[in-house]
């Protein structure tokens, strides 16, 4: 299966979570199992990022392409957005890599719906956890991360909402909100999504990226 989130807008907030620092647009393409292309424009400057397995190539606004340090697969959340069937064993392995203790679970309500929280007991707001909706899939992920100043080591909280039917019984979250230490850090709003469009392999080829004009 291929999958494309054609158009997203995003807003990066200041450390207080109240004021927008910068805004931009993204066009994201996925080709399973592990290829991703992100075309991003911020304040009129465009860059392109390719992720193939655990390798990352970046084309800067001046046209120069370089390979970035090896990606950290344990912190890649694209699998939360791309509809793909994975075994329970694979899911548990991914969650354990995020520091989630799969032996701890409880049921709570989220946006008026019953969800299962894996990795924390009722009332625990400090542990890494994943919130699982039986219909929508993952709707929230909380992990402990080391972020650049002024955040430092803190809880990073990803909330996925505004799910809409996509294809084959899958739902896609049109709204992503990232919180650091309880403050809004990043808001991503998807404007349009296309499932299974024709995607040329060259879109994910680092050499082809170097030849782009």
GUDO-424340 format. One line per 8 residues: number of its first residue (from 1); for each residue x, y, z of N, C-alpha, C. Coordinates in nm, 3 decimals, decimal comma. Layout:
<nodes>
NUM) X/Y/Z/X/Y/Z/X/Y/Z | ... .
</nodes>
This chain:
<nodes>
1) 0,084/-0,120/0,000/0,000/0,000/0,000/0,088/0,125/0,000 | 0,052/0,227/-0,080/0,113/0,359/-0,070/0,010/0,452/-0,009 | 0,059/0,565/0,038/-0,030/0,653/0,112/0,028/0,794/0,109 | -0,055/0,892/0,087/-0,003/1,030/0,083/-0,094/1,122/0,161 | -0,034/1,200/0,251/-0,103/1,312/0,312/-0,064/1,434/0,229 | -0,150/1,472/0,138/-0,108/1,568/0,035/-0,073/1,705/0,091 | -0,149/1,752/0,185/-0,129/1,891/0,225/-0,155/1,907/0,373 | -0,055/1,956/0,445/-0,068/1,984/0,587/-0,013/2,123/0,616 .
9) -0,075/2,190/0,709/-0,019/2,315/0,759/0,023/2,292/0,904 | 0,126/2,363/0,947/0,172/2,347/1,084/0,209/2,481/1,145 | 0,198/2,485/1,277/0,233/2,604/1,353/0,321/2,563/1,470 | 0,438/2,626/1,479/0,530/2,602/1,589/0,514/2,715/1,691 | 0,496/2,677/1,818/0,466/2,774/1,923/0,588/2,806/2,009 | 0,583/2,919/2,078/0,689/2,958/2,170/0,679/2,870/2,296 | 0,781/2,874/2,384/0,783/2,785/2,501/0,662/2,800/2,594 | 0,590/2,913/2,587/0,471/2,928/2,673/0,351/2,855/2,615 .
17) 0,360/2,817/2,486/0,249/2,749/2,421/0,136/2,841/2,380 | 0,157/2,973/2,389/0,047/3,067/2,361/0,065/3,144/2,231 | 0,188/3,159/2,184/0,213/3,245/2,068/0,281/3,166/1,957 | 0,233/3,185/1,835/0,291/3,117/1,719/0,426/3,180/1,685 | 0,529/3,095/1,672/0,661/3,144/1,634/0,682/3,140/1,484 | 0,633/3,033/1,420/0,648/3,021/1,276/0,539/2,928/1,222 | 0,510/2,944/1,095/0,409/2,860/1,030/0,465/2,808/0,899 | 0,405/2,703/0,847/0,453/2,648/0,721/0,357/2,545/0,666 .
25) 0,399/2,484/0,554/0,319/2,382/0,488/0,406/2,260/0,463 | 0,342/2,144/0,459/0,411/2,019/0,429/0,330/1,938/0,330 | 0,401/1,869/0,241/0,341/1,765/0,158/0,418/1,637/0,189 | 0,346/1,538/0,238/0,410/1,415/0,284/0,365/1,297/0,200 | 0,461/1,214/0,162/0,432/1,091/0,087/0,495/0,974/0,159 | 0,422/0,864/0,172/0,472/0,742/0,232/0,462/0,629/0,130 | 0,561/0,541/0,132/0,554/0,418/0,055/0,603/0,307/0,146 | 0,510/0,221/0,182/0,543/0,118/0,278/0,638/0,015/0,216 .
33) 0,729/-0,044/0,299/0,719/-0,038/0,445/0,786/0,081/0,511 | 0,899/0,134/0,456/0,971/0,235/0,534/1,033/0,341/0,444 | 0,953/0,403/0,361/1,000/0,514/0,280/0,907/0,634/0,300 | 0,967/0,749/0,317/0,890/0,869/0,347/0,956/0,990/0,281 | 0,875/1,079/0,227/0,924/1,204/0,167/0,843/1,319/0,226 | 0,911/1,421/0,274/0,846/1,538/0,330/0,898/1,662/0,258 | 0,810/1,733/0,189/0,843/1,861/0,126/0,786/1,970/0,216 | 0,873/2,056/0,265/0,833/2,152/0,368/0,871/2,294/0,327 .
41) 0,778/2,386/0,347/0,803/2,528/0,319/0,776/2,607/0,446 | 0,879/2,679/0,494/0,867/2,763/0,612/0,913/2,903/0,576 | 0,826/2,999/0,595/0,858/3,138/0,566/0,916/3,153/0,425 | 0,858/3,080/0,328/0,900/3,090/0,189/1,022/3,008/0,151 | 1,084/2,938/0,246/1,203/2,857/0,219/1,164/2,709/0,217 | 1,202/2,640/0,108/1,159/2,501/0,087/1,275/2,405/0,109 | 1,250/2,298/0,182/1,346/2,189/0,191/1,272/2,057/0,173 | 1,347/1,953/0,140/1,292/1,820/0,118/1,369/1,721/0,204 .
49) 1,296/1,632/0,271/1,358/1,530/0,356/1,312/1,392/0,309 | 1,409/1,305/0,284/1,380/1,166/0,250/1,422/1,076/0,366 | 1,336/0,983/0,402/1,369/0,883/0,503/1,350/0,746/0,437 | 1,459/0,671/0,428/1,456/0,537/0,371/1,518/0,444/0,474 | 1,436/0,354/0,529/1,479/0,271/0,642/1,523/0,364/0,754 | 1,648/0,355/0,799/1,695/0,441/0,907/1,788/0,551/0,857 | 1,785/0,579/0,726/1,873/0,682/0,668/1,790/0,805/0,629 | 1,852/0,922/0,644/1,783/1,048/0,616/1,869/1,134/0,523 .
57) 1,808/1,183/0,415/1,874/1,279/0,327/1,792/1,407/0,326 | 1,861/1,521/0,326/1,794/1,651/0,330/1,844/1,738/0,215 | 1,749/1,794/0,141/1,781/1,893/0,039/1,748/2,030/0,097 | 1,849/2,113/0,113/1,832/2,244/0,174/1,774/2,344/0,074 | 1,728/2,459/0,123/1,671/2,560/0,031/1,768/2,604/-0,078 | 1,901/2,595/-0,053/1,998/2,635/-0,156/2,027/2,524/-0,256 | 1,960/2,409/-0,242/1,977/2,300/-0,336/2,079/2,196/-0,296 | 2,156/2,220/-0,191/2,256/2,123/-0,146/2,187/2,006/-0,076 .
65) 2,237/1,885/-0,102/2,182/1,763/-0,043/2,288/1,697/0,043 | 2,251/1,656/0,162/2,344/1,585/0,249/2,270/1,475/0,325 | 2,346/1,375/0,368/2,287/1,269/0,449/2,301/1,306/0,595 | 2,190/1,311/0,664/2,187/1,348/0,805/2,226/1,227/0,889 | 2,255/1,250/1,018/2,284/1,136/1,106/2,171/1,035/1,103 | 2,206/0,910/1,125/2,110/0,800/1,119/1,987/0,831/1,204 | 1,869/0,808/1,146/1,745/0,838/1,216/1,727/0,745/1,334 | 1,653/0,792/1,434/1,622/0,710/1,550/1,485/0,647/1,530 .
73) 1,479/0,520/1,489/1,350/0,460/1,457/1,255/0,454/1,574 | 1,306/0,454/1,697/1,217/0,445/1,812/1,137/0,573/1,830 | 1,177/0,682/1,767/1,106/0,807/1,783/1,031/0,847/1,656 | 1,024/0,757/1,559/0,951/0,783/1,436/0,804/0,752/1,459 | 0,717/0,853/1,442/0,575/0,833/1,469/0,493/0,821/1,341 | 0,558/0,814/1,224/0,481/0,807/1,101/0,393/0,683/1,096 | 0,435/0,573/1,164/0,355/0,451/1,162/0,221/0,471/1,232 | 0,208/0,578/1,312/0,080/0,605/1,377/-0,020/0,662/1,278 .
81) 0,030/0,722/1,169/-0,057/0,790/1,074/-0,085/0,709/0,949 | 0,000/0,611/0,920/-0,012/0,535/0,797/-0,088/0,407/0,824 | -0,199/0,383/0,753/-0,274/0,259/0,777/-0,195/0,138/0,731 | -0,162/0,050/0,823/-0,088/-0,072/0,790/-0,119/-0,176/0,895 | -0,138/-0,298/0,851/-0,163/-0,407/0,943/-0,030/-0,452/1,003 | -0,019/-0,454/1,136/0,099/-0,504/1,202/0,056/-0,600/1,311 | 0,140/-0,696/1,339/0,105/-0,795/1,440/0,112/-0,733/1,579 | 0,044/-0,799/1,674/0,047/-0,753/1,812/0,190/-0,755/1,865 .
89) 0,268/-0,854/1,822/0,408/-0,864/1,866/0,487/-0,743/1,819 | 0,468/-0,702/1,693/0,539/-0,585/1,639/0,498/-0,458/1,713 | 0,369/-0,443/1,738/0,320/-0,324/1,809/0,380/-0,315/1,948 | 0,379/-0,426/2,021/0,433/-0,426/2,157/0,582/-0,394/2,156 | 0,655/-0,445/2,057/0,798/-0,415/2,046/0,821/-0,267/2,023 | 0,738/-0,205/1,936/0,750/-0,060/1,911/0,724/0,018/2,038 | 0,621/-0,022/2,112/0,585/0,051/2,232/0,691/0,034/2,341 | 0,745/-0,086/2,354/0,852/-0,107/2,453/0,974/-0,021/2,422 .
97) 1,003/-0,006/2,291/1,117/0,078/2,251/1,096/0,224/2,291 | 0,971/0,265/2,308/0,939/0,400/2,353/0,936/0,411/2,506 | 0,971/0,302/2,574/0,971/0,304/2,720/0,836/0,273/2,782 | 0,745/0,218/2,702/0,610/0,188/2,750/0,606/0,048/2,810 | 0,557/0,037/2,931/0,548/-0,092/3,000/0,413/-0,156/2,967 | 0,415/-0,256/2,880/0,290/-0,312/2,831/0,217/-0,395/2,935 | 0,279/-0,420/3,051/0,211/-0,495/3,157/0,116/-0,412/3,239 | 0,119/-0,280/3,220/0,031/-0,190/3,295/-0,078/-0,136/3,203 .
105) -0,204/-0,157/3,238/-0,314/-0,108/3,156/-0,430/-0,062/3,243 | -0,511/0,028/3,189/-0,639/0,063/3,250/-0,727/0,126/3,143 | -0,854/0,134/3,169/-0,951/0,191/3,076/-0,995/0,327/3,128 | -1,000/0,424/3,037/-1,047/0,558/3,073/-1,127/0,613/2,956 | -1,166/0,740/2,964/-1,241/0,803/2,856/-1,159/0,918/2,799 | -1,167/0,931/2,667/-1,091/1,034/2,595/-1,181/1,088/2,485 | -1,208/1,219/2,490/-1,299/1,280/2,393/-1,433/1,206/2,385 | -1,481/1,163/2,502/-1,610/1,098/2,510/-1,611/0,953/2,468 .
113) -1,494/0,893/2,445/-1,486/0,756/2,399/-1,402/0,673/2,496 | -1,437/0,546/2,511/-1,360/0,457/2,596/-1,230/0,419/2,526 | -1,118/0,433/2,595/-0,987/0,397/2,540/-0,911/0,315/2,644 | -0,818/0,235/2,595/-0,731/0,157/2,683/-0,595/0,225/2,690 | -0,549/0,253/2,810/-0,418/0,313/2,832/-0,320/0,202/2,865 | -0,213/0,193/2,786/-0,111/0,091/2,807/0,018/0,159/2,851 | 0,071/0,117/2,967/0,197/0,173/3,015/0,184/0,252/3,143 | 0,062/0,274/3,190/0,042/0,354/3,311/-0,083/0,306/3,383 .
121) -0,083/0,321/3,515/-0,202/0,291/3,594/-0,290/0,415/3,601 | -0,414/0,398/3,646/-0,508/0,510/3,656/-0,448/0,619/3,745 | -0,451/0,743/3,697/-0,399/0,856/3,773/-0,253/0,886/3,749 | -0,180/0,797/3,683/-0,037/0,817/3,656/-0,023/0,910/3,535 | 0,035/1,027/3,556/0,054/1,125/3,449/0,202/1,145/3,415 | 0,290/1,060/3,471/0,434/1,079/3,453/0,500/0,968/3,374 | 0,428/0,860/3,343/0,489/0,745/3,274/0,460/0,749/3,124 | 0,552/0,692/3,048/0,530/0,676/2,904/0,411/0,583/2,883 .
129) 0,325/0,620/2,790/0,203/0,541/2,770/0,148/0,565/2,631 | 0,068/0,469/2,585/-0,005/0,483/2,459/-0,153/0,466/2,489 | -0,236/0,551/2,429/-0,380/0,545/2,448/-0,440/0,489/2,320 | -0,516/0,380/2,335/-0,563/0,304/2,220/-0,715/0,303/2,213 | -0,767/0,358/2,102/-0,910/0,357/2,075/-0,942/0,233/1,991 | -1,046/0,157/2,025/-1,072/0,032/1,952/-1,107/0,054/1,805 | -1,155/0,173/1,768/-1,191/0,201/1,629/-1,086/0,284/1,558 | -1,033/0,387/1,625/-0,940/0,481/1,562/-0,795/0,437/1,570 .
137) -0,762/0,345/1,661/-0,623/0,309/1,683/-0,560/0,400/1,787 | -0,431/0,431/1,771/-0,361/0,515/1,868/-0,413/0,658/1,860 | -0,452/0,714/1,975/-0,501/0,851/1,980/-0,413/0,941/2,068 | -0,322/0,880/2,143/-0,233/0,960/2,226/-0,109/0,880/2,260 | 0,008/0,947/2,258/0,134/0,883/2,296/0,209/0,978/2,387 | 0,249/0,930/2,504/0,325/1,010/2,600/0,460/0,942/2,620 | 0,569/1,016/2,598/0,702/0,962/2,616/0,791/1,062/2,690 | 0,895/1,010/2,751/0,994/1,096/2,816/1,105/1,124/2,715 .
145) 1,132/1,252/2,690/1,228/1,290/2,588/1,325/1,396/2,640 | 1,440/1,403/2,573/1,535/1,511/2,600/1,528/1,608/2,482 | 1,471/1,725/2,505/1,452/1,825/2,401/1,552/1,938/2,416 | 1,572/2,016/2,310/1,662/2,132/2,319/1,611/2,232/2,423 | 1,702/2,319/2,475/1,657/2,423/2,568/1,547/2,506/2,503 | 1,453/2,558/2,580/1,449/2,558/2,727/1,379/2,437/2,789 | 1,348/2,335/2,709/1,266/2,225/2,760/1,347/2,125/2,843 | 1,460/2,079/2,790/1,538/1,978/2,858/1,464/1,845/2,862 .
153) 1,487/1,765/2,966/1,417/1,637/2,981/1,274/1,665/3,027 | 1,179/1,615/2,949/1,040/1,646/2,978/0,949/1,540/2,917 | 0,822/1,549/2,948/0,722/1,462/2,886/0,679/1,523/2,753 | 0,683/1,442/2,648/0,635/1,483/2,517/0,504/1,409/2,492 | 0,400/1,485/2,464/0,265/1,432/2,456/0,209/1,458/2,317 | 0,185/1,352/2,241/0,126/1,362/2,108/-0,019/1,319/2,116 | -0,110/1,409/2,073/-0,252/1,380/2,071/-0,301/1,383/1,927 | -0,371/1,277/1,884/-0,425/1,266/1,749/-0,577/1,272/1,758 .
161) -0,638/1,358/1,674/-0,783/1,376/1,683/-0,842/1,408/1,546 | -0,972/1,435/1,545/-1,046/1,464/1,422/-1,028/1,354/1,318 | -1,051/1,230/1,361/-1,037/1,115/1,272/-1,150/1,111/1,170 | -1,114/1,077/1,047/-1,212/1,060/0,940/-1,184/0,931/0,866 | -1,288/0,865/0,813/-1,266/0,741/0,739/-1,174/0,765/0,619 | -1,086/0,669/0,595/-0,993/0,683/0,483/-1,014/0,572/0,381 | -0,972/0,450/0,415/-0,985/0,337/0,323/-0,978/0,209/0,404 | -1,053/0,108/0,362/-1,043/-0,023/0,422/-1,071/-0,027/0,571 .
169) -1,158/0,062/0,619/-1,189/0,063/0,762/-1,091/0,138/0,848 | -0,991/0,201/0,787/-0,894/0,281/0,861/-0,944/0,424/0,877 | -0,904/0,486/0,987/-0,934/0,627/1,013/-0,803/0,704/1,018 | -0,807/0,825/0,962/-0,687/0,910/0,962/-0,711/1,031/1,051 | -0,614/1,064/1,140/-0,629/1,182/1,226/-0,590/1,310/1,152 | -0,684/1,400/1,136/-0,657/1,524/1,063/-0,593/1,631/1,152 | -0,580/1,604/1,279/-0,522/1,703/1,371/-0,421/1,634/1,462 | -0,299/1,689/1,467/-0,194/1,642/1,558/-0,153/1,759/1,647 .
177) -0,147/1,733/1,776/-0,100/1,834/1,870/0,013/1,774/1,954 | 0,125/1,843/1,956/0,241/1,802/2,035/0,257/1,898/2,153 | 0,265/1,841/2,271/0,284/1,920/2,393/0,415/1,882/2,460 | 0,489/1,980/2,508/0,611/1,958/2,585/0,589/2,020/2,722 | 0,603/1,937/2,826/0,580/1,982/2,964/0,444/2,048/2,979 | 0,345/1,996/2,907/0,209/2,047/2,917/0,181/2,171/2,834 | 0,281/2,224/2,762/0,263/2,343/2,679/0,257/2,303/2,532 | 0,165/2,365/2,458/0,153/2,334/2,316/0,282/2,372/2,243 .
185) 0,340/2,274/2,174/0,466/2,295/2,103/0,444/2,305/1,952 | 0,359/2,216/1,900/0,340/2,208/1,755/0,198/2,164/1,724 | 0,136/2,230/1,628/0,002/2,194/1,579/0,012/2,165/1,430 | -0,035/2,046/1,391/-0,037/2,008/1,250/-0,181/1,978/1,210 | -0,227/2,043/1,105/-0,363/2,022/1,053/-0,353/1,972/0,910 | -0,410/1,855/0,884/-0,410/1,797/0,750/-0,528/1,854/0,672 | -0,499/1,904/0,553/-0,603/1,963/0,468/-0,663/1,861/0,372 | -0,581/1,770/0,319/-0,633/1,669/0,227/-0,545/1,546/0,232 .
193) -0,606/1,430/0,208/-0,535/1,302/0,213/-0,580/1,218/0,094 | -0,484/1,150/0,032/-0,515/1,057/-0,076/-0,450/0,924/-0,042 | -0,527/0,816/-0,047/-0,473/0,683/-0,024/-0,446/0,614/-0,157 | -0,331/0,545/-0,163/-0,294/0,465/-0,280/-0,284/0,544/-0,410 | -0,221/0,663/-0,409/-0,197/0,730/-0,537/-0,076/0,666/-0,605 | -0,059/0,688/-0,737/0,063/0,638/-0,803/0,184/0,720/-0,760 | 0,281/0,657/-0,697/0,401/0,725/-0,649/0,523/0,666/-0,718 | 0,597/0,750/-0,789/0,718/0,706/-0,858/0,827/0,676/-0,755 .
201) 0,901/0,566/-0,775/1,010/0,532/-0,684/1,115/0,642/-0,677 | 1,126/0,723/-0,783/1,226/0,830/-0,786/1,201/0,934/-0,677 | 1,076/0,945/-0,631/1,046/1,041/-0,524/1,123/1,008/-0,398 | 1,163/0,881/-0,380/1,230/0,837/-0,258/1,376/0,800/-0,283 | 1,429/0,842/-0,398/1,567/0,809/-0,438/1,660/0,927/-0,406 | 1,760/0,908/-0,319/1,851/1,019/-0,284/1,925/1,077/-0,405 | 1,963/0,991/-0,502/2,032/1,042/-0,620/1,940/1,127/-0,704 | 1,816/1,086/-0,717/1,719/1,167/-0,790/1,696/1,300/-0,718 .
209) 1,701/1,297/-0,585/1,685/1,421/-0,507/1,797/1,519/-0,540 | 1,918/1,469/-0,559/2,031/1,556/-0,592/2,014/1,620/-0,729 | 1,944/1,552/-0,820/1,927/1,603/-0,956/1,809/1,698/-0,970 | 1,725/1,705/-0,868/1,607/1,792/-0,878/1,648/1,938/-0,889 | 1,564/2,011/-0,958/1,586/2,155/-0,974/1,472/2,233/-0,909 .
</nodes>
